[in-house]
Amino acid sequence: MQLQTERLILREYQPDDLDNILGILSDPKTMSYWPQPFTLSQVEAWIKRSLESYKINGFGRYLIQLKPTAEIIGDAGILKSNVADELVNDLGYIIHYPYWGKGYATEVATALKDYALTVLKLESLHINMPRKSSRISPSSRKNRDEIYSRI
């Protein structure tokens, strides 16, 4: 699967993508909304989980690339996850911090939501993100709330 937006390409992980995403998922600032940055083995497991999810569910997490340069700026997608003892289709994204505040998260989340509901025909999506956080900028909070209202 390859999904495109106006400015971005989402492409499936490949087994050899470790070097392409390790620097992003292990970066303390980028991962500041997670309990901790990922270790090498956690990034390996992250990629493996998506590769397995593609086969089992037909979807997973994807690398986010800028269209003009193919530079990788993050990760986003949908995974089956157990949240509060319920199996949900969990939509999420991780944007590398130098690209924060440019609207990429909104663009990716909206494209994934549309893909999930119209192409994959998923009945529901779950977004496991804090609704209120002092670390989220006002513009990001507005964009996040806009995505919530569309799902």
C-alpha positions in Angstrom: 0.0 0.0 0.0 1.2 3.5 -0.8 -1.0 6.4 0.2 -0.4 9.9 -1.0 -1.5 13.3 0.3 -0.8 16.7 -1.2 2.7 16.8 0.4 3.4 13.3 1.7 3.8 9.7 0.8 3.0 6.9 3.2 4.7 3.7 2.3 4.9 0.2 3.8 7.8 -0.7 5.9 10.4 -3.0 4.3 12.5 -5.4 6.4 15.6 -3.3 5.8 14.0 0.0 7.0 15.7 0.0 10.4 18.3 2.6 9.6 15.6 4.8 8.0 13.5 5.1 11.1 15.8 4.4 14.1 17.0 8.0 14.4 13.4 9.3 14.6 11.9 6.7 16.9 15.0 6.9 19.3 15.1 10.7 19.4 14.1 12.0 22.9 12.4 15.1 21.7 10.4 13.4 18.9 9.4 10.7 21.4 8.6 13.1 24.2 4.9 12.1 24.1 5.8 8.4 24.6 7.0 6.9 27.8 10.5 6.9 26.4 12.4 6.8 23.1 12.6 3.4 21.4 15.7 1.2 21.7 17.2 -0.6 18.8 15.3 -3.8 19.7 12.0 -1.9 20.1 12.4 -0.3 16.6 13.1 -3.8 15.2 9.9 -5.1 16.9 8.0 -2.1 15.7 8.9 -2.8 12.1 8.2 -6.5 12.5 4.8 -5.8 14.0 3.8 -3.7 11.0 5.1 -6.3 8.5 3.0 -8.9 10.3 0.0 -6.6 10.4 0.1 -6.1 6.6 -0.3 -9.8 6.1 -2.9 -10.4 8.8 -5.0 -7.3 8.6 -4.1 -5.6 5.3 -2.9 -2.5 7.1 -0.3 -1.4 9.7 2.2 1.5 10.3 3.9 3.2 7.4 6.9 5.4 6.8 6.0 9.1 6.1 8.0 10.7 3.3 8.1 14.2 1.9 6.9 14.0 -1.7 9.5 16.3 -3.3 12.6 14.6 -1.7 11.4 11.2 -0.3 13.0 12.2 3.0 11.5 10.2 5.9 9.9 12.4 8.5 8.0 9.9 10.6 5.7 7.0 11.0 1.9 6.7 11.0 -0.8 4.1 10.5 -3.4 1.9 12.0 -2.7 -1.2 14.1 -5.0 -3.6 16.0 -4.3 -2.8 19.6 -5.7 -3.8 23.0 -6.8 -0.6 24.7 -8.6 -0.9 28.0 -9.3 -4.5 27.4 -10.9 -3.8 24.0 -9.4 -4.7 20.6 -9.4 -1.4 18.5 -8.2 -0.1 15.2 -5.7 2.4 16.7 -4.7 5.3 14.4 -1.5 7.0 15.4 1.5 9.0 14.1 5.0 10.0 15.1 6.4 13.1 13.3 10.1 13.9 13.8 10.4 17.1 15.8 12.0 19.3 13.1 8.7 18.9 11.1 6.3 19.8 13.9 4.0 22.7 13.4 3.7 22.3 9.6 0.4 20.5 9.5 1.8 17.1 8.6 0.2 15.3 11.5 -3.3 16.6 10.5 -2.6 15.7 6.9 -1.5 12.2 7.7 -4.3 11.5 10.2 -7.0 12.8 7.9 -5.7 10.7 5.0 -5.5 7.6 7.2 -9.0 8.1 8.6 -10.4 8.5 5.1 -8.5 5.4 3.9 -9.6 3.3 6.9 -13.3 4.2 6.6 -13.7 4.2 2.8 -11.2 1.7 1.4 -10.6 -0.7 4.4 -14.2 -0.3 5.4 -13.3 -0.3 9.1 -16.3 0.4 11.3 -14.4 2.5 13.8 -11.1 4.0 14.7 -9.5 4.8 18.0 -7.0 7.6 18.6 -4.9 6.9 21.7 -3.6 10.5 22.3 -4.0 12.9 25.2 -6.9 15.3 24.6 -5.3 17.9 26.9 -1.6 18.4 27.3 0.3 21.5 28.2 3.0 20.3 25.8 0.8 20.6 22.7 0.9 23.9 21.0 -2.4 25.7 20.4 -2.3 25.1 16.7 -1.5 21.4 17.1 -4.3 21.2 19.7 -6.8 22.8 17.2 -5.7 20.4 14.5 -5.9 17.4 16.8 -9.4 18.4 17.9 -10.4 18.8 14.3 -9.3 15.3 13.6 -11.2 14.0 16.6 -14.4 15.7 15.4 -14.1 14.1 12.0 -13.9 10.5 13.3 
